[in-house]
Amino acid sequence: MSRSKDRPGRGGLRGWGGVTGMAVACAVTAAVTLLPLAHHSAGPAGAGTSGGVATADRARAEACTEPEASLPASGDDGPNIDRIKERGKLIAGVDQNSFRWGYRNPESGDLEGFDIDLVRAIADDLLGDPDAVIFRAIPTNQRIAALENDRVDVVVRTMTINCKRLEQVSFSTAYFRAGQQVLAPKESPITGYDSSLKGRRVCSAEGSTAYEALEEKSFGALYKDDFDGTERDPDLLTVPNQLDCLVRLQLGEVDAVVTDNALAAGQAAQDPAVELKGKDPFTTEYYGVATKKGSDDLVARVNKVLVDYRAGGKDSAWMRSYEKWLATGLPGITAPPAPKYRTD
């Protein structure tokens, strides 16, 4: 699909100072490849399956009426957990550029955010040490590949549970509820995920549920690059990493971004010139911790961690993390999503 001919030039960054914006652009470029964020001698993740993908798993993915239902929680060990314990480190695929979810604190250099807190809780349960983690930064479009290729044990990176992904990976119970929404400049005539997108250049991340939503109904938006998915793909409208879309928006190369409202709220907090459009998200989605397909012992153990993480009502570890990182941009959440478990 061709792009608009009246594309603005690469003028100053919208909302941010040029130096700050270019620093973000550099960080995005660095995150495009799978990057170990902590250097330890640990070897590959080796998160192998437990006897292969069971017929029941395959049938569930095909039927898929309740994708958020996961294995019952269990504190038992198993082959995947044993491998992590032998290594002495949990290898976690995370984001390093999503403000308040997984990002590097510019002053300390430490990874922080809601997802990072959860990774540390999993490491604490498995290894008795919340710092026993090797963080690996992975872009949006490499989350599944990182698991399939044994680069990581878990992915905790605002990853939506859905039927399509259940054919490739396994998921924990849901740890956060989100939804797709439009992010655009405050002065933009775009009003939300509606006909105001017609003819507008809209950015989304490759392999994201936002891109799938645009494929299903685009309202006439320009959302697909020329030569998409090939070596000639300019990565302008469809990008490897979701934060690339914010940079494109600030450069004036796109008119809007479609992404999870949870991520967009953090980006709006970073750049006061942009805002969420539309009163509410136009989808309902749930984030889960992803593992390699068939890693049942690890999935059940993560679900046990999540039971403990949710426990305590307003004093739960989940609520403390929410209040610290997300309450300002996503106010009004009073509890985490309730877990759903499989009965087959």
C-alpha positions in Angstrom: 0.0 0.0 0.0 1.4 3.4 -0.9 2.0 6.0 1.7 0.6 9.6 1.7 2.4 11.9 -0.7 2.1 14.9 1.6 4.4 13.3 4.2 6.0 16.0 6.4 9.7 16.3 6.5 11.9 15.2 9.4 11.6 18.4 11.3 12.0 18.9 15.0 10.7 16.2 17.3 7.1 16.8 18.3 6.9 17.2 22.1 10.4 16.3 23.1 13.7 18.1 22.7 15.8 17.0 19.8 18.6 15.6 22.0 16.3 13.6 24.2 14.3 12.4 21.2 17.4 11.2 19.4 18.6 9.4 22.5 15.4 7.5 22.5 15.7 6.8 18.8 19.2 5.3 19.4 17.9 3.2 22.3 15.2 1.8 20.0 17.7 0.9 17.3 19.9 -0.9 19.9 16.9 -2.9 21.1 16.0 -4.2 17.6 18.3 -7.2 18.1 18.1 -9.7 20.9 20.4 -8.1 23.5 21.6 -9.6 26.8 21.1 -6.8 29.4 23.1 -8.5 32.1 26.3 -10.4 31.4 26.6 -13.7 33.2 27.9 -17.1 32.2 24.8 -19.0 32.0 24.4 -20.7 28.6 21.2 -21.1 26.6 17.8 -21.1 28.3 17.1 -24.7 27.4 13.5 -24.4 28.3 12.5 -27.6 26.6 9.1 -29.1 26.5 7.7 -31.7 28.8 7.3 -34.7 26.5 6.3 -32.6 23.5 3.0 -30.8 22.8 0.2 -32.9 24.2 -2.8 -33.7 22.0 -5.0 -31.9 24.6 -2.9 -28.7 24.2 -3.2 -28.8 20.4 -7.0 -29.4 20.6 -7.4 -26.6 23.1 -5.5 -24.2 20.8 -7.7 -25.2 17.9 -11.0 -24.9 19.8 -9.8 -21.9 21.9 -13.0 -20.6 23.5 -11.2 -19.2 26.7 -7.6 -18.5 25.9 -6.9 -16.9 29.4 -7.5 -20.3 31.1 -4.2 -21.8 32.1 -2.8 -24.8 34.0 -3.7 -25.0 37.7 -1.1 -23.4 40.0 1.5 -25.8 41.5 4.6 -25.4 43.6 6.1 -28.6 42.3 9.4 -28.7 40.4 9.9 -30.3 37.0 12.5 -30.6 34.2 12.3 -26.9 33.1 12.4 -25.6 36.7 15.3 -28.0 37.4 17.2 -26.6 34.5 16.8 -23.1 35.8 17.9 -24.1 39.3 21.0 -25.8 37.9 21.9 -22.7 36.0 21.2 -20.5 39.0 19.6 -17.8 36.9 16.2 -17.1 35.4 16.5 -15.8 31.8 13.7 -13.4 31.1 12.8 -11.7 27.9 11.7 -8.1 28.7 11.4 -4.6 27.2 13.9 -1.9 28.1 12.1 0.9 26.4 8.5 0.9 27.7 8.2 3.5 30.4 6.7 2.2 33.6 6.6 -1.4 32.3 10.2 -2.3 31.5 12.7 0.5 31.0 16.2 1.6 32.0 16.2 4.2 34.7 18.4 6.9 33.1 20.0 7.8 36.5 20.8 4.4 37.9 20.9 2.4 34.7 18.7 -0.3 36.4 15.8 -2.0 34.7 12.5 -1.0 36.4 8.8 -1.2 35.9 5.7 -3.3 36.4 6.9 -6.3 34.3 10.3 -6.2 35.9 8.8 -6.5 39.4 6.9 -9.6 38.3 10.1 -11.1 36.8 11.9 -10.6 40.1 9.0 -12.2 42.0 9.3 -15.3 39.8 13.1 -15.5 40.3 12.6 -15.1 44.1 10.2 -18.1 44.1 12.3 -20.3 41.9 15.8 -19.4 43.2 15.2 -17.6 46.5 16.8 -14.4 45.1 14.9 -11.7 43.2 18.1 -10.6 41.6 18.9 -14.0 40.2 17.9 -12.9 36.7 19.5 -12.5 33.3 17.4 -9.9 31.5 17.4 -10.0 27.7 15.8 -7.2 25.8 13.6 -8.4 22.9 11.6 -6.4 20.4 7.9 -7.0 20.0 8.3 -9.1 16.9 10.9 -11.5 18.5 9.0 -12.5 21.6 7.9 -15.9 20.3 11.1 -16.6 18.5 13.1 -16.0 21.7 11.1 -18.8 23.4 11.2 -21.2 20.5 14.9 -20.8 20.1 15.6 -21.3 23.8 17.0 -17.8 24.3 14.8 -17.1 27.3 12.9 -19.1 29.9 10.0 -16.7 30.1 8.8 -13.6 28.3 7.3 -10.9 30.6 6.7 -8.1 28.1 3.1 -6.8 28.0 2.3 -9.9 25.8 -1.4 -10.5 25.1 -2.8 -14.0 25.5 -4.7 -15.0 22.5 -5.7 -18.1 20.5 -3.2 -17.6 17.7 -0.3 -17.4 20.1 -1.4 -20.4 22.1 -0.5 -22.5 19.0 3.1 -21.4 19.5 3.7 -20.7 23.2 2.2 -21.5 26.6 0.8 -18.8 28.9 0.3 -18.3 32.6 -3.0 -16.9 33.9 -3.6 -13.2 33.2 -1.7 -10.7 35.2 -3.1 -7.5 33.6 -6.1 -6.4 31.7 -5.5 -3.9 28.8 -7.0 -3.0 25.4 -6.1 -1.4 22.1 -6.4 2.4 21.7 -5.1 5.2 19.4 -2.3 7.5 20.4 -2.0 10.8 18.4 -1.0 14.4 18.9 -3.3 16.4 21.0 -4.1 18.8 18.2 -4.8 16.0 15.7 -8.3 15.7 14.2 -8.2 11.9 14.9 -10.9 11.1 17.5 -10.2 7.4 18.1 -10.4 4.0 16.3 -13.0 5.2 13.8 -13.5 6.9 10.4 -11.2 9.7 11.4 -8.3 7.4 10.6 -9.2 7.4 6.9 -6.1 8.3 4.8 -4.0 8.7 7.9 -0.6 6.9 8.4 -1.0 4.6 11.4 1.9 2.8 13.0 1.9 -0.5 14.8 4.4 -3.2 15.8 4.9 -6.3 13.7 3.4 -9.4 15.3 1.3 -7.2 17.6 -2.5 -7.5 18.3 -2.7 -3.8 17.2 -1.5 -4.8 13.7 -4.0 -7.7 13.7 -6.8 -5.3 14.6 -5.8 -3.0 11.7 -5.8 -5.9 9.3 -9.4 -6.8 10.4 -10.7 -3.2 10.2 -8.5 -0.2 9.2 -11.2 2.5 8.5 -9.2 3.3 5.4 -6.0 4.0 7.3 -2.6 3.5 5.7 -1.0 0.9 8.0 1.1 -1.5 5.9 4.5 -0.7 4.5 5.5 -1.2 0.9 7.4 -4.5 0.7 6.2 -5.4 4.2 8.1 -8.4 5.7 10.9 -8.3 3.1 14.4 -6.9 3.1 13.1 -3.8 1.4 10.6 -3.1 4.2 11.2 0.5 5.3 9.8 -0.3 8.8 7.9 2.9 8.8 4.3 1.9 9.4 5.0 -1.6 10.7 8.0 -1.6 13.0 9.9 -4.3 14.9 9.5 -2.6 18.3 6.5 -0.8 19.5 8.4 2.2 20.9 9.6 2.8 17.3 6.1 4.0 16.6 6.3 6.8 19.1 9.6 8.0 17.6 7.9 7.9 14.1 5.0 10.0 15.6 7.4 12.5 17.1 9.3 12.8 13.8 6.0 13.5 12.0 6.4 10.4 9.8 3.1 8.9 11.0 -0.1 10.5 12.1 -1.1 8.0 14.8 -0.2 4.8 16.7 -2.4 1.9 17.6 -1.1 0.0 20.6 -2.2 -1.2 24.0 -3.6 1.5 26.2 -1.3 0.4 29.0 1.8 1.1 26.8 0.2 4.2 25.3 -0.4 5.7 28.7 3.3 5.5 29.5 4.2 7.1 26.2 1.7 9.9 26.8 3.4 10.4 30.2 6.8 10.7 28.4 5.5 13.1 25.8 2.9 15.7 26.8 2.2 16.6 23.2 0.4 13.3 22.6 -2.7 11.7 24.1 -5.0 8.7 24.0 -7.9 9.2 21.6 -11.3 7.8 22.2 -12.9 7.3 25.6 -12.1 3.6 26.0 -10.0 0.9 24.4 -11.8 -0.9 21.5 -10.6 -4.4 22.6 -10.2 -6.3 25.9 -6.9 -8.1 26.2 -5.0 -9.8 29.0 -1.3 -10.0 29.5 0.3 -13.3 30.5 3.8 -14.7 31.2 4.8 -16.7 28.1 7.0 -19.8 28.1 8.1 -22.3 25.5 5.2 -24.4 24.3 4.6 -27.4 26.6 6.7 -26.2 29.5 3.9 -27.2 31.8 5.9 -27.4 35.1 7.1 -23.8 34.6 3.7 -22.5 33.6 2.1 -24.1 36.7 4.8 -22.7 38.9 4.4 -19.2 37.5 0.7 -19.5 38.2 1.5 -20.3 41.8 3.7 -17.2 41.9 0.8 -15.2 40.6 -1.5 -16.6 43.2 0.8 -15.3 45.9 1.4 -12.0 44.0 -2.3 -11.2 43.9 -2.9 -12.2 47.5 -3.5 -9.6 50.1 -6.1 -7.3 48.5 -5.0 -3.7 48.5 -1.8 -4.7 50.3 -0.8 -7.3 47.7 2.5 -7.2 45.8 0.5 -6.7 42.6 -1.3 -3.6 44.0 1.9 -2.2 45.4 3.6 -2.5 42.0 0.5 -1.0 40.2 0.4 2.0 42.6 4.2 2.6 42.1 4.3 2.3 38.3 0.8 2.5 36.6 -1.8 4.2 38.8 -0.9 7.7 37.5 -1.5 6.9 33.9 -4.1 4.1 34.3 -6.1 5.2 37.4 -9.0 3.4 39.0 -7.8 -0.2 38.9 -8.8 -1.8 42.2 -7.6 -5.4 41.7 -5.7 -7.6 39.3 -7.7 -9.9 36.9 -8.9 -13.0 38.5 -7.2 -16.2 37.3 -8.9 -18.7 35.1 -7.8 -22.3 35.1 -8.2 -25.2 32.6 -10.4 -28.1 33.5 -9.2 -30.5 30.7 
